[in-house]
């Protein structure tokens, strides 16, 4: 198959044949046809039928029903763009798309208002016992006003965990109800939150002050069971919990236990760990009398679906004409994959960004102000912008559920209030070509320097400690007293835990009495291992990071 060149992408795709394989709004069909597209709308009854349909398609538009797998791309030699009418792209194999030279786009902002309004619907329902009242009145035929006493939202403190688009829209609506809004977000600066009327705080303070707690974070390891056995005891007694984000952010068993114990006053839950739940009748959470449960209705409005359709049509037409790449997730990655020299450098940037994000997320700072990138050396000038985008993508991917890559990382940084910058120097400080990444958060600065040896990325300096680290797998970092036996002690702790060491790198600063120890691990140690190391008086700045591949 003839590969599409980067130049043709820049000048527009020049395509007309669009295949839609899921149920969509009429707005989408009419909009594409009015834009000059040749549209086929057919929902396949089998995988075989889908593979036959995509043979002549140049654009494939789907919702969640169509699984766009590697074999679909293999069967579609003319395919240049896949569009998802919605946010999640877990039903599209983006790696396979990139390898085949196919752009993938989504529409991340179209359901914001619907999700925010549903959050408030649950909030009001829990506050006024609407579900229990309706069942008591309509099903049990009781006029039971005395046992259904609710409370007003006015004057209550709403704690918002995750201050992205939806979180900020919830804040706007809560303020109209006379509520005080506080929030936590590890990326958004306090001044950006303040513009939305939100007092940014650390997580512990939000938990302690909120009368109602609503979550709007992505689901990742750092947010799994974020509201659970460790955090619920830190909340106000009788707190109300709302989850319209992702199942798994709220620990389903823990929230039930907390309601039964009186620590939590009630909950509104729209999303679940398993969707749809296999045993709805037997679900303790869904059937709890103080839980209002809905079947993932956050984006289920006519307006949201129309907005998705309209947004996707605009994006597709813009891409096909080479006017804009809004919503495209993988185009720069595709371009750079054809450049064998750039690829390890972009991988290095992404990994450094991810590592710095993981380190910074453990700090108590509510603002992460700037990410500054410096490329140096004659061969890095053409990829300096790409390196900034890759580094920013690695950084932001640790904080948001939106798909982040080199296309949307810089706009996403702006949306999160994170300032990014880059500059290029003609000559590297220590190597012919090297890169420097600095994260500034208040008075704190974290710095990583890297280079590429024989096409292999390496980290060569961390906060002025010189090391040589291959950024892959699980890595342990700490500052320790520079004295005999320090590294052996750390290695012994991992050995006793059955964790094998793949590499060890030490960086020293003469005259300081301290050293940086960086250890590669073959497996992930239990949290108690890292906790015990962090308690050692001879160690500080203890971190365990998982290096992400771009």
C-alpha positions in Angstrom: 0.0 0.0 0.0 1.3 3.5 -0.8 1.9 5.5 2.3 0.4 8.9 2.8 3.1 11.5 3.0 3.2 14.2 5.7 3.0 16.9 2.9 -0.3 15.6 1.8 -1.6 15.7 5.3 -0.6 19.4 5.5 -2.4 20.2 2.3 -5.7 18.4 3.2 -6.8 14.9 2.6 -8.9 15.5 -0.5 -11.4 12.8 0.5 -15.1 12.3 0.0 -16.2 8.8 0.9 -17.5 8.6 4.5 -18.8 5.5 6.1 -20.9 5.7 9.3 -21.5 2.4 11.1 -23.4 3.4 14.3 -26.6 5.2 15.0 -26.0 9.0 14.8 -28.0 12.2 14.8 -29.5 13.4 11.5 -27.4 16.5 12.0 -24.3 14.5 11.2 -25.7 13.0 8.0 -27.0 16.3 6.7 -23.9 18.2 7.7 -21.5 15.9 5.9 -23.6 15.8 2.8 -23.9 19.5 2.7 -20.1 19.7 3.0 -19.7 17.7 -0.2 -19.1 14.3 1.4 -20.4 11.0 -0.2 -22.0 9.4 2.9 -22.9 5.8 3.5 -24.8 5.1 6.7 -25.0 1.3 7.4 -24.9 -0.5 10.7 -23.1 -3.9 10.1 -24.7 -7.0 11.5 -21.3 -8.8 11.9 -17.6 -8.3 11.8 -17.4 -9.8 8.4 -19.9 -7.3 7.1 -17.9 -4.5 8.7 -14.7 -5.6 7.0 -16.5 -5.7 3.7 -18.0 -2.2 4.2 -14.7 -0.4 5.0 -12.9 -1.6 1.8 -13.7 1.7 0.0 -14.1 4.0 2.9 -11.8 7.1 3.2 -13.4 8.2 6.5 -15.0 6.0 9.1 -17.2 7.6 11.8 -18.3 5.6 14.8 -19.7 5.8 18.3 -19.0 3.1 20.9 -20.7 0.2 19.1 -18.1 -0.4 16.4 -14.8 -1.9 17.3 -12.2 -0.5 15.0 -9.4 -3.1 15.5 -6.2 -3.8 13.6 -8.0 -6.1 11.2 -10.4 -3.3 10.3 -7.5 -1.0 9.3 -5.9 -3.9 7.4 -9.1 -4.3 5.4 -9.4 -0.6 4.6 -6.5 0.4 2.3 -8.1 3.8 1.5 -8.9 4.8 5.1 -7.3 8.1 6.2 -9.4 9.2 9.1 -11.5 7.6 11.9 -13.8 9.8 13.9 -15.4 9.0 17.3 -18.7 10.8 18.1 -17.8 11.1 21.8 -14.8 11.3 24.1 -13.6 7.8 24.7 -11.6 6.1 22.0 -11.1 2.7 23.7 -12.9 1.0 20.9 -10.4 2.3 18.3 -6.9 0.8 18.1 -4.9 4.0 17.8 -1.6 2.2 17.6 -2.8 0.3 14.6 -4.3 3.5 13.1 -0.9 5.2 13.4 1.0 2.4 11.8 -1.4 2.4 8.9 -1.2 6.2 8.5 -4.8 6.8 9.7 -5.7 9.9 11.8 -8.0 9.3 14.8 -10.2 12.1 16.2 -12.7 12.5 19.0 -15.1 15.2 20.3 -14.2 15.7 24.0 -16.1 18.8 24.8 -19.6 18.1 23.5 -21.1 16.4 26.6 -19.8 18.9 29.2 -23.1 20.7 29.9 -25.1 17.4 30.1 -22.7 15.8 32.5 -22.6 18.9 34.7 -26.4 19.1 34.8 -26.7 15.4 35.6 -24.3 15.9 38.5 -26.6 18.6 39.8 -29.7 16.4 39.2 -28.2 13.7 41.5 -27.1 16.3 44.0 -30.6 17.7 44.4 -32.2 14.2 44.4 -30.0 13.1 47.3 -30.4 16.4 49.2 -34.3 16.3 49.0 -34.7 12.4 49.1 -36.5 12.5 45.8 -36.0 8.9 44.9 -37.1 7.6 48.3 -40.0 10.0 48.3 -41.2 8.9 44.9 -41.1 5.2 45.7 -42.8 5.8 49.1 -45.6 7.9 47.5 -46.2 6.2 44.2 -45.4 2.5 45.0 -46.1 2.2 48.8 -48.8 4.9 48.7 -47.6 6.6 51.8 -47.8 10.3 52.7 -44.6 10.1 54.8 -43.3 13.7 54.9 -41.8 13.5 58.4 -39.3 10.7 57.4 -38.2 12.4 54.2 -36.8 15.6 55.6 -34.1 17.0 53.2 -31.7 19.9 53.3 -31.0 23.1 51.3 -28.0 23.5 49.1 -27.7 27.2 49.8 -24.8 27.8 52.2 -23.4 24.4 51.8 -19.8 23.8 50.8 -19.3 21.8 47.6 -15.9 20.1 47.2 -15.0 19.4 43.5 -12.2 16.9 42.9 -11.0 17.5 39.3 -11.4 21.1 37.9 -11.5 20.4 34.2 -14.3 21.5 31.9 -17.1 19.6 33.7 -15.8 20.4 37.2 -15.8 24.1 36.5 -19.3 23.9 34.9 -20.6 22.2 38.1 -19.0 25.1 40.1 -20.9 27.7 38.0 -24.2 26.0 38.7 -23.5 25.5 42.4 -22.8 29.2 42.9 -26.2 30.0 41.4 -27.6 27.9 44.3 -25.7 30.0 46.8 -23.1 27.3 47.6 -19.4 27.9 48.4 -17.2 26.0 46.0 -13.8 24.6 46.9 -11.7 22.2 44.8 -8.6 20.1 44.2 -6.7 19.6 41.0 -3.0 18.7 40.8 -2.6 20.6 37.5 -4.9 23.6 37.5 -3.3 26.8 39.0 -5.2 28.4 41.9 -5.7 31.6 39.9 -7.5 29.7 37.1 -9.7 28.0 39.6 -10.4 31.4 41.3 -11.8 32.7 38.0 -14.4 30.0 38.2 -15.2 31.0 41.8 -13.4 28.0 43.2 -11.0 28.1 46.2 -8.2 25.7 45.2 -6.9 23.6 48.2 -5.1 20.4 48.8 -7.0 17.2 48.8 -7.1 16.8 52.6 -8.6 20.3 53.1 -11.3 19.7 50.5 -12.3 16.5 52.2 -12.4 18.1 55.6 -14.6 21.1 54.6 -17.0 19.7 52.0 -20.7 19.1 52.8 -21.1 17.6 49.3 -18.2 16.0 47.4 -18.3 15.5 43.6 -15.6 13.8 41.5 -14.7 14.8 38.0 -11.3 13.2 37.5 -10.1 10.5 35.1 -9.8 6.9 36.2 -6.2 6.0 36.6 -4.1 4.3 39.3 -3.8 7.5 41.3 -7.5 8.0 41.3 -8.8 4.5 41.6 -10.8 4.3 44.9 -9.9 7.9 45.5 -13.0 8.1 47.6 -12.6 5.0 49.7 -11.4 3.6 53.0 -8.5 6.0 53.4 -10.3 9.2 52.4 -13.8 8.8 53.7 -12.8 9.0 57.4 -11.2 12.4 56.6 -14.6 13.8 55.4 -17.2 15.6 57.3 -19.7 13.4 59.1 -22.8 13.1 56.9 -21.0 14.2 53.7 -22.9 13.5 50.4 -20.9 11.9 47.6 -21.6 12.3 43.8 -19.9 10.4 41.0 -20.7 11.2 37.4 -17.1 10.7 36.2 -15.9 7.1 36.0 -16.7 3.9 37.9 -13.9 2.9 40.2 -13.1 6.4 41.5 -15.5 5.8 44.3 -15.0 2.5 46.2 -18.4 0.9 45.9 -18.2 -1.2 49.0 -16.5 1.4 51.1 -19.2 4.0 50.3 -21.9 1.6 51.4 -20.1 0.8 54.6 -19.7 4.5 55.3 -23.4 5.3 54.7 -24.4 2.4 57.0 -22.0 3.8 59.7 -23.3 7.3 59.4 -20.1 8.8 58.1 -21.7 9.4 54.7 -25.2 10.8 54.5 -26.0 9.6 51.0 -24.7 9.3 47.4 -25.6 9.9 43.8 -23.9 7.4 41.5 -24.1 7.4 37.7 -21.1 5.2 36.8 -20.0 1.8 38.0 -17.0 -0.4 38.0 -18.9 -2.9 35.8 -21.2 -1.5 33.2 -23.8 -2.7 32.9 -23.7 -4.4 36.3 -24.4 -8.2 36.0 -26.4 -8.4 39.1 -28.4 -5.2 39.5 -30.9 -6.8 41.8 -28.2 -8.0 44.1 -26.1 -4.9 44.0 -25.7 -3.4 47.5 -24.8 0.0 46.1 -27.6 0.3 43.5 -30.2 -0.9 45.9 -29.1 1.1 49.0 -32.0 3.3 50.1 -29.7 6.3 50.5 -28.1 6.0 47.1 -29.7 7.5 43.9 -28.4 5.3 41.1 -28.7 6.0 37.3 -27.4 3.9 34.4 -24.6 6.2 33.1 -26.9 9.0 31.8 -24.3 11.8 32.1 -24.2 12.4 28.3 -27.6 11.0 27.5 -29.4 14.1 26.3 -30.6 15.1 22.8 -28.6 18.2 23.0 -25.3 16.4 23.8 -25.8 14.0 20.9 -26.6 16.9 18.6 -23.5 18.8 19.8 -21.4 15.7 19.2 -22.7 15.3 15.7 -22.2 19.0 14.9 -18.7 19.1 16.4 -17.6 15.9 14.5 -18.9 17.2 11.2 -17.0 20.5 11.6 -13.8 18.7 12.6 -14.0 16.2 9.7 -14.6 18.9 7.1 -11.7 21.0 8.5 -9.3 18.1 8.4 -10.2 17.0 4.9 -9.6 20.5 3.7 -6.4 21.0 5.6 -7.7 23.9 7.6 -7.6 22.5 11.2 -6.6 19.4 13.1 -8.9 20.1 16.1 -9.8 16.8 17.8 -7.1 14.8 16.0 -5.2 12.6 18.5 -2.3 11.1 16.6 -1.2 13.1 13.5 2.2 14.3 14.8 3.0 10.8 16.1 2.3 9.5 12.6 4.6 12.1 11.1 7.4 11.4 13.6 7.1 7.7 13.2 8.4 8.1 9.6 11.5 9.9 11.0 13.9 7.3 12.5 16.1 10.0 14.1 13.3 11.8 15.9 11.5 8.8 17.4 13.8 8.1 20.3 14.0 11.8 21.2 10.2 12.1 21.3 10.0 9.0 23.3 12.5 10.4 25.8 10.5 13.6 26.1 7.3 11.8 26.7 8.9 9.6 29.4 10.6 12.5 31.2 7.3 14.4 31.2 5.5 11.4 32.7 8.2 10.9 35.4 8.2 14.5 36.4 4.4 14.5 36.6 4.4 11.4 38.8 7.0 13.0 41.1 5.2 16.4 41.3 1.7 14.8 41.9 2.9 13.6 45.3 3.6 17.1 46.5 1.0 19.2 48.2 1.2 22.0 45.7 -2.2 23.1 44.2 -0.4 24.8 41.3 1.9 23.5 38.6 3.0 26.7 36.9 5.3 26.0 34.0 7.0 23.3 32.0 10.1 24.6 30.2 11.9 22.5 27.5 15.3 23.2 26.1 16.8 21.3 23.1 20.4 21.7 22.2 22.5 20.6 19.3 22.5 20.9 15.5 20.3 17.9 14.9 17.6 18.7 17.3 16.5 22.1 15.9 13.9 20.5 13.4 12.2 18.5 16.2 12.3 21.1 19.0 8.6 21.8 18.7 7.8 18.1 18.5 9.9 17.4 21.6 7.9 20.1 23.6 4.6 18.5 22.5 5.8 15.0 23.4 7.1 16.1 26.8 3.9 18.0 27.5 1.8 15.0 26.4 3.7 12.7 28.8 3.2 15.2 31.6 -0.5 15.8 31.1 -1.4 12.1 30.5 -0.8 11.6 34.2 -3.5 14.0 35.1 -6.4 13.9 32.6 -8.7 11.2 31.2 -8.7 12.9 27.8 -6.5 11.2 25.3 -3.3 13.4 25.2 -0.6 13.2 22.6 1.5 15.5 20.4 -1.5 16.9 18.6 -3.6 18.1 21.6 -1.0 18.3 24.4 -0.2 22.1 23.9 -3.9 23.2 23.7 -4.6 21.0 26.7 -1.8 22.6 28.6 -3.3 26.0 28.0 -6.8 24.7 29.1 -5.2 23.4 32.3 -3.5 26.7 32.9 0.0 25.1 32.5 2.5 27.4 30.8 4.8 25.6 28.5 7.8 27.0 26.6 10.8 25.8 24.6 14.0 27.2 23.3 16.8 25.7 21.2 20.5 26.1 21.7 23.1 25.5 18.9 25.3 23.4 21.1 24.6 20.9 23.9 26.2 21.5 27.3 27.6 18.0 27.8 26.7 16.2 24.6 26.5 17.0 20.9 22.7 16.8 21.3 20.8 16.9 24.6 17.5 18.0 26.1 16.6 19.7 29.4 13.2 19.7 31.0 12.3 21.9 34.0 9.0 21.9 35.9 8.5 25.0 38.1 5.8 24.9 40.8 6.0 27.8 43.1 9.5 27.9 44.5 10.1 24.3 43.6 12.0 23.3 40.4 12.5 19.7 39.1 15.0 19.3 36.4 15.8 16.3 34.1 18.5 16.2 31.3 18.6 13.5 28.7 20.2 12.4 25.5 20.1 9.5 23.1 22.9 6.9 22.8 22.7 4.6 19.7 19.0 5.3 19.3 18.4 4.5 23.0 17.0 7.3 25.3 18.9 8.0 28.5 18.4 10.3 31.4 21.8 11.8 32.3 21.1 14.4 35.0 18.4 14.8 37.7 18.3 18.0 39.7 22.1 18.5 39.1 23.0 15.0 40.1 24.8 13.2 37.2 23.4 9.7 36.5 22.9 7.3 33.6 19.3 5.9 33.6 17.5 4.0 31.0 13.9 5.2 31.3 11.8 2.1 31.3 9.7 0.0 33.6 9.5 0.8 37.4 12.1 3.1 38.8 12.9 4.0 42.5 14.5 7.3 43.3 15.7 8.9 46.6 18.2 11.3 48.1 20.3 9.5 50.7 23.2 10.2 53.0 26.4 9.7 51.0 28.0 7.2 53.3 29.1 3.5 53.0 26.3 1.0 52.9 23.5 3.4 51.9 22.9 1.8 48.5 23.4 -1.7 49.9 20.7 -1.0 52.5 18.2 0.1 49.9 19.0 -2.9 47.7 18.7 -5.2 50.7 15.2 -3.9 51.4 14.1 -4.7 47.8 15.8 -8.1 48.0 14.0 -9.0 51.2 10.8 -8.0 49.4 11.6 -10.3 46.5 12.1 -7.5 44.1 15.0 -7.9 41.7 17.1 -4.9 40.7 17.8 -4.4 37.0 20.2 -1.4 37.3 21.6 1.0 39.8 22.9 4.5 39.2 24.4 6.8 41.8 24.9 10.6 41.5 27.0 12.5 44.1 27.5 16.1 45.0 30.9 16.7 46.6 30.7 18.5 49.9 27.0 18.0 50.4 27.1 14.7 52.1 24.2 13.6 49.9 23.7 11.4 46.9 20.9 10.5 44.4 20.2 6.8 44.1 18.2 5.6 41.1 17.3 1.9 40.9 15.5 0.0 38.2 13.2 -2.7 39.4 12.0 -5.9 37.6 8.6 -5.8 39.5 6.5 -3.4 41.4 7.1 -3.5 45.2 4.2 -3.3 47.6 3.3 0.1 49.0 4.6 -0.9 52.5 8.1 -1.3 51.1 8.2 2.2 49.7 6.5 3.5 52.9 9.1 1.9 55.1 12.0 3.3 53.0 10.4 6.8 53.2 10.4 6.6 57.0 14.2 6.0 57.1 15.8 9.1 58.5 18.7 8.8 56.1 16.5 8.9 53.0 14.3 11.7 51.7 12.5 12.6 48.4 11.6 9.0 48.0 9.6 8.3 44.8 8.5 5.2 42.9 7.6 6.0 39.2 6.3 3.9 36.4 7.8 5.0 33.1 5.0 5.3 30.4 5.6 4.5 26.8 4.2 7.1 24.3 
